[in-house]
Structure formats: structure tokens, C-alpha cells
Amino acid sequence: MIDNICTFLTNRIRKEMPEIDDERAEVINYGLQNIIGEVPKIFLLFIISFFLGMLKEVLFMFIVLSPYRGASGGFHLKTHLGCIIGTTAFYCGIVFLSQHVVLGDMTKYIFTGIIWIFGMIMIKLYAPADTENVPILSKKDRKKKQMIAYITYTIGLIAALLIQDNVISNILLFGNLLQTLTITKFAYRLTKNKYGYEVYGDTSMENV
């Protein structure tokens, strides 16, 4: 149903804007699928987390991690069902892990330092991690998103060290770490995704 809605909207856009070619139309269609597909995915996520007794934690994680996720990017699963399952497993799995792991003070500082260094390197190499269907071709936009990723990732980890609540602290640590993993080349190969630059090439990027 989502595919039919997106196809209808894409055709309407092409009718109003005849200059849009087939390749651009595919990008628009994919973007619409991501936007429209987010609504039922998020709705189901909150319903499932409610029945699992972790709605507050999932809602907290969804809100605080959104700036970093939006800036750093990450792979996309190929089907709506796979995306729903993956998103639910991502959020509920991290909350479950956070509820059952207790890190000592020294261990937490060392762990945080390691994943901060790892994250900085991954952001430098891959963020913003776009896809072939929704590429980020503007160098200005890429630089802006990368800077936001640096900042939000660092703030998230600092907050994890300052917050005394073990579950909330762990959610920030594990959430930021897992999100960083979604932008890596290994994750893209595993999910059969391609970065936008791999398809279009650096020379295709606009200067502004």
C-alpha cells in the first residue's frame, strides 16, 4: 500500500514538474517511501515497547538519539517489514541490554573513551552515510551534517558519564555506539547497501 501511495505521489510530482527525469523520479519515490514508511514503523515501535514495559525508555532513546541519527545517516533495509523489525530490535534491544548491564565507574570511563575515539574515526570516514537512492551530493550539506554528528555524538557520551541513572546512561552509551556501527562499511556490505559517493562519485558533488 505504501508503495502504491508513493508511486501515485511521484507521478503527480512528475506531472507538475515535467523536467524530472526517470532517475530523479526514483530518488523522489524512495524518499517518499522513507518518509511515509516512518509513520507506521514508529507507531508499531511504541506499541511493542509499551507491551514490553519499556515505552518510557524507548521514547527517551528515540528523542535523544534522533539528532545524531539524522546527522550521521546509516544503511536502509530493503523492505518495509525488514525496516520495522530492524528498528524495533534496535531500540528495544538496546533498552533491554541497558537494563541488564552494570558498568563500574572506571569501566564506564574507559569504555566511553574507546567508543568516543571509534566514533570520531567512523564519522570522519563515513558520515553522513547516505545511500544510492537518497544521496547527499552537496559538499556543504555533507560538511554541515558531519559537524553536527561530531557534536551530538560527543554530547551524548558526555551526558552518559554525567547521568547517574544506570539505564539512561547505558542507553546513551549503547545507543550512540550501535548507531555509529550502522554507518560503517561493514554494515553497508552486510545489508547490501551502497554509499551515495560510491554510485555517483565525488566529482558529481556540488560545491554549494
Stockholm file with secondary structure:
# STOCKHOLM 1.0

chainA/1-208         MIDNICTFLTNRIRKEMPEIDDERAEVINYGLQNIIGEVPKIFLLFIISFFLGMLKEVLFMFIVLSPYRGASGGFHLKTHLGCIIGTTAFYCGIVFLSQHVVLGDMTKYIFTGIIWIFGMIMIKLYAPADTENVPILSKKDRKKKQMIAYITYTIGLIAALLIQDNVISNILLFGNLLQTLTITKFAYRLTKNKYGYEVYGDTSMENV
#=GR chainA/1-208 SS CHHHHHHHHHHHHHHHCTTCCHHHHHHHHHHHHHHHHHHHHHHHHHHHHHHTTCHHHHHHHHHHHHHHHHHHBCCCCSSHHHHHHHHHHHHHHHHHHHHHCCCCHHHHHHHHHHHHHHHHHHHHHHCSBCCSSSCCCBHHHHHHHHHHHHHHHHHHHHHHHHCCCHHHHHHHHHHHHHHHHTTSHHHHHHTTCCCHHHHHCGGGSBCC
#=GC SS_cons         CHHHHHHHHHHHHHHHCTTCCHHHHHHHHHHHHHHHHHHHHHHHHHHHHHHTTCHHHHHHHHHHHHHHHHHHBCCCCSSHHHHHHHHHHHHHHHHHHHHHCCCCHHHHHHHHHHHHHHHHHHHHHHCSBCCSSSCCCBHHHHHHHHHHHHHHHHHHHHHHHHCCCHHHHHHHHHHHHHHHHTTSHHHHHHTTCCCHHHHHCGGGSBCC
//
